[in-house]
Amino acid sequence: MMPQIGFVELLALGVIALIVVGPKDLPALLRRLGALSAKAKRMAGDFRGAFDDMGREIELDELRKEIDAIKNSNSISQIQDEVTKVERDIRAQTKD
């Protein structure tokens, strides 16, 4: 959980920055801080996107494994074989 910064804290930081940096260089410093903040947000978004992509790939790999398992189980062909056997037995019994 991130700590929250109130108005008083921001005001104190502004006064300290004004004293340390000076009024001439303060706008440039604030622009640079804004650019760094935007770059950090962009990097965090890219990082999150990479993790999301990896998660999707893992899910796709799991789905592929499940599909292969279903294909390899051949339950439909087993059922067809059983039906064919039963059909032969019935025909054999009706001929007698």
N, C-alpha and C positions, 0 to 999 in steps of 0.2 A: 504494500500500500504506500502510495506516494504521500509525503507530508504536504500539507496545504500551506500556501503562503498567503497571508492576509495583506490588506492595504498598508498597514503600518510597516510591515516587513519590506514591502516593495518600495515604499517611500524612503525607508532607511537605506536600502540598497542603492536607490537613485542618488541620494545625497552623498553617500560614500563614493560612488562612481564619479559624481561631479567633482568632488574634492580631489580624488586620486588621479583621474584622467584629465580633468580640466574641461571647461565648456567648449573649447575649440575642437577637441578630438572626440567628444562624447557622441555626436551623431554618426561618425564613422565607426566607432566601436559598436553602437547599437545596430547599424546595418550589418556589420560583420557577425554579430551575435544572431541576428535574424537569419542570415544566410547559413550559418552553422546549424541553427535549429531546423531549417528547412531540409538541409542535407541529411541530418540525423533522422528526420521523419521519413525521408525518401528511402534511406538505407534500411530502416526498420520495416517499411512496407515491402521492400524487395526481399528481405529476410523472411518475413511472414509468408510472402508469396512462394518462396522456394520451399518452405515447409509444407504449405498447402499442396504444392505440386508433388512433393514426395509422398504425402499422404494419399493423394489420388492414384499415384503409381502403385503404391502398396495395395490399395483397394482393388485396382485393376488386376494386379498379379494374383490376388486371392480369388477373384472372380474367374480368372483364366484357369486356375487350379481346380476350382469347383466344376467348371464346365468340362475340363479334361477328365475329371473323376466320373462325371455323369456319362461322358462318351465311352469311357473305358468300362463302365459297369455293364453297358449293353443290356439293361433290363428289358428294353423293348424287344430286342432280338431273342432274349430268353423266353419272354412271354409268347412270342410268335412260334418258337420251337415247341413250347409246351402245348399250344393250341394245335399245332400240326400233329403232334403225337396223339392228342386226344381225338382229333378228327380221324386219324388212321385207325385208332382203336375202335371208334364207333363204326366206321365203315367195315372193319374186320368183323365186328360182332353182328352187324346187320346182314352180312353175306352168309353167315352160318345158319 
